Amino acid sequence: MRKIVINGGRPLQGEITISGAKNSVVALIPAIILSDDIVTLDCVPDISDVASLVEIMEIMGATVKRYDDVLEIDPRGVQNIPMPYGKINSLRASYYFYGSLLGRFGEATVGLPGGCDLGPRPIDLHLKAFEAMGAKVSYEGDNMNLSAKGKGLHGASIYMDTVSVGATINTMIAAVKAKGRTVIENAAREPEIIDVATLLNNMGAHIRGAGTDIIIIDGVEKLHGTRHQVIPDRIEAGTYISLAAAVGKGIRINNVLYEHLEGFIAKLEEMGVHMTVSEDSIFVEEQSDLKAINIKTAPYPGFATDLQQPITPLLLTAQGRGTII
């Protein structure tokens, strides 16, 4: 499709159900490589990143079945082969294969990650963590080779120089089967990190502290299969909440975890948005007389960077001057 035609001027009302978190599932799928049996994921979003990850898993030898929003992955046939450059380069989250392949095989050869046209995405924190656990890094053309052959990965104390969701998750994945204890300090605290830790713990890992700035992982030898439900996508939820507040005539957003959106909802309440928060849904009323506010994005649990875009058009409907930093 080369264009999208929008016929406006119609009131929006009704309900919408939020899908599983993209930033979670793109880490959960590579993490399944560590399992010695079948893992089933529920509430998997139907997005291109998932399709690319499934294709990569199948190229590696995994058996994947998908029906509706359920993904069943049998990783027992996975082989340690170089990852296909084209697919890897188009997928930002490809770096999670580094941690999972290191954890299972002690080495990984992966194309350098891509995914965003705004600029390079440095992975220095990931590599620093892998090297602290005993991996050596080398480059060949467009590929990077990570190897911990011989002694394998070992536990280490790792301090993240900056708060990074990707580096925190990748280090956690690699450390699950490393010998000894790994401690991640200044770890990111996002709900997606808790989701990945929950999957790994349900597979038999020993991870404590996910959701805080210190995560402790005691390595295990084996991981087993399990079934896991992906958490709702808080960015998608915030997008629909903003839309409902801006032009809605009464919209219910289902499959929402309020605690993942507290910073965002607090700002909406400051604007004067009227909504009813239930256990797993939020009903947004038709709005009037909203006031402008000031927003500064910050790592979780602060105001999410990815929610500054959907709240911007909502601010256009408010009285006064607002700023986003």
Residue pairs with C-beta under 8 A, 6 or more apart in sequence:
11 247
11 248
11 249
12 243
12 244
12 247
12 248
12 249
12 251
13 248
13 249
13 250
13 251
14 251
14 252
15 251
15 252
15 253
15 254
16 240
16 251
16 252
16 253
16 254
17 254
17 255
18 232
18 233
18 236
18 237
18 240
18 253
18 254
18 255
18 256
19 43
19 45
19 46
19 69
19 232
19 233
19 236
19 255
20 41
20 42
20 43
20 44
20 45
20 69
20 229
20 230
20 231
20 232
20 233
21 45
21 191
21 192
21 195
21 230
21 231
21 232
21 233
21 234
21 235
22 45
22 47
22 49
22 233
22 235
22 236
23 165
23 190
23 192
23 233
23 235
24 191
24 192
24 195
24 196
24 230
24 231
24 233
25 41
25 44
25 45
25 49
25 50
25 230
26 49
26 50
26 53
26 91
26 92
26 93
26 96
27 93
27 96
27 169
27 173
27 192
27 196
28 41
28 195
28 196
28 199
28 228
28 230
29 41
29 50
29 53
29 54
29 57
29 71
29 73
30 53
30 93
30 96
30 97
30 99
30 100
30 173
31 96
31 99
31 100
31 173
31 196
31 199
31 200
32 39
32 41
32 57
32 62
32 73
32 75
32 100
33 57
33 60
33 62
33 75
33 78
33 97
33 100
33 101
33 103
33 104
34 75
34 100
34 103
34 104
34 173
34 176
34 177
34 200
34 203
34 223
35 75
35 203
35 223
35 224
35 225
35 226
36 76
36 222
36 223
36 224
36 225
37 74
37 76
37 224
37 225
38 72
38 73
38 74
38 225
39 72
39 73
39 75
39 199
39 203
39 225
39 226
39 227
39 228
40 70
40 71
40 72
40 73
40 225
40 226
40 227
40 228
41 70
41 71
41 72
41 73
41 227
41 228
41 229
41 230
42 69
42 70
42 227
42 228
42 229
42 230
43 69
43 229
43 230
43 232
43 255
44 50
44 66
44 69
44 70
44 71
44 230
45 69
45 230
45 233
46 69
49 91
49 93
50 71
52 87
52 90
52 91
53 91
53 93
54 64
54 66
54 71
55 87
56 83
56 84
56 87
56 88
56 91
56 94
56 97
57 64
57 73
57 75
57 78
58 64
59 81
59 84
59 87
60 78
60 79
60 81
60 83
61 77
61 78
61 79
61 81
62 73
62 74
62 75
62 77
62 78
63 73
63 74
63 77
64 71
64 72
64 73
64 74
65 71
65 72
66 72
78 104
80 101
80 104
80 105
80 107
80 108
81 109
82 109
82 110
82 111
82 143
83 94
83 97
83 108
83 109
83 110
83 111
84 111
85 111
85 142
85 143
86 111
87 94
88 94
88 97
88 110
88 111
88 112
88 113
88 114
89 111
89 112
89 113
89 114
89 142
90 114
90 115
91 113
91 114
91 115
92 113
92 114
92 115
92 116
92 121
93 113
93 115
93 166
94 110
94 111
94 113
94 114
94 115
95 110
95 113
95 123
95 126
95 166
95 170
96 166
96 169
96 170
96 173
97 108
97 110
98 108
98 110
98 126
98 130
98 144
98 146
98 170
98 174
99 126
99 130
99 169
99 170
99 171
99 172
99 173
99 174
100 173
100 174
101 107
101 108
101 110
101 146
102 108
102 130
102 135
102 146
102 148
102 153
102 174
103 153
103 173
103 174
103 175
103 176
103 177
103 178
104 177
106 147
106 148
106 149
106 152
106 153
107 145
107 146
107 147
107 148
107 149
108 145
108 146
108 147
109 140
109 143
109 144
109 145
109 146
110 143
110 144
110 146
111 142
111 143
111 144
112 142
112 143
112 144
113 121
113 123
115 121
123 166
123 167
125 160
125 161
125 162
125 164
125 167
126 166
126 167
126 170
126 171
127 137
128 158
128 161
129 156
129 158
129 160
129 167
129 170
129 171
129 174
129 184
130 137
130 146
130 148
130 153
130 171
130 174
131 137
132 156
132 157
132 158
133 148
133 153
133 154
133 155
133 156
133 158
133 174
133 175
133 178
133 182
134 148
134 151
134 152
134 153
134 154
134 156
134 178
135 146
135 147
135 148
135 153
136 146
136 147
136 148
137 144
137 145
137 146
138 144
138 145
138 147
139 145
152 178
152 179
153 174
153 175
153 177
153 178
153 179
153 219
154 178
154 179
154 180
155 175
155 178
155 179
155 180
155 181
155 182
155 183
155 217
155 218
155 219
156 182
156 183
157 182
157 183
157 185
158 171
158 182
158 183
158 184
158 185
159 185
159 186
160 167
160 168
160 184
160 185
160 186
160 187
160 188
161 186
162 186
163 186
163 187
163 188
163 299
164 188
165 188
165 190
165 192
165 193
167 188
168 184
168 187
168 188
168 193
168 215
169 192
169 193
169 196
171 182
171 184
172 184
172 193
172 196
172 197
172 200
172 207
172 210
172 215
172 217
173 196
173 200
175 182
175 184
175 217
175 219
176 200
176 205
176 207
176 217
176 219
176 220
176 223
177 219
177 220
177 221
177 223
178 217
178 219
179 219
180 218
180 219
181 216
181 217
181 218
181 219
182 216
182 217
182 219
183 214
183 215
183 216
183 217
184 214
184 215
184 216
184 217
185 213
185 214
186 213
187 193
187 209
187 212
187 213
187 214
187 215
188 299
188 300
189 211
189 212
189 213
189 299
189 300
189 301
190 299
190 300
191 211
191 231
191 234
191 257
191 260
191 300
192 231
193 210
193 211
193 215
194 210
194 211
194 231
195 230
195 231
196 210
197 205
197 207
197 210
197 211
197 215
198 210
198 228
199 226
199 228
200 207
200 223
201 207
202 226
202 228
203 223
203 224
203 225
203 226
204 220
204 222
204 223
204 224
205 217
205 220
205 223
206 217
206 218
206 219
206 220
207 215
207 216
207 217
208 215
208 216
208 217
209 215
209 216
231 257
231 260
232 255
232 256
232 257
232 260
234 257
234 260
234 261
234 264
234 304
235 304
235 306
235 307
237 253
237 255
237 256
237 260
237 261
237 282
238 261
238 264
238 304
238 307
238 310
238 311
239 307
239 310
240 251
240 253
241 253
241 261
241 264
241 265
241 268
241 275
241 282
241 284
242 268
242 307
242 310
242 311
242 313
242 314
243 251
243 310
244 251
244 253
244 284
245 268
245 271
245 273
245 275
245 284
245 287
245 290
245 314
246 287
246 313
246 314
246 316
246 317
248 284
248 286
248 287
249 286
250 283
250 284
250 285
250 286
251 283
251 284
252 281
252 282
252 283
252 284
253 281
253 282
253 283
253 284
254 280
254 281
255 280
255 281
256 280
256 281
256 282
257 280
258 265
258 277
258 282
262 301
263 298
263 300
263 301
263 302
263 303
263 304
264 303
264 304
264 307
264 311
265 275
265 277
265 282
267 293
267 295
267 303
267 311
268 275
270 293
271 290
271 291
271 292
271 293
271 314
271 315
271 318
272 287
272 289
272 290
272 291
273 284
273 287
273 290
274 284
274 285
274 287
275 282
275 283
275 284
275 285
276 282
276 283
276 285
287 317
289 319
290 314
290 317
290 318
290 319
291 318
291 319
291 320
292 315
292 318
292 319
292 320
292 321
292 322
293 315
293 318
293 322
294 322
294 323
294 324
294 325
295 303
295 308
295 311
295 322
295 323
295 324
295 325
296 302
296 303
296 324
296 325
297 303
297 304
297 305
297 307
297 308
297 324
297 325
308 324
311 324
312 324
315 322
315 324
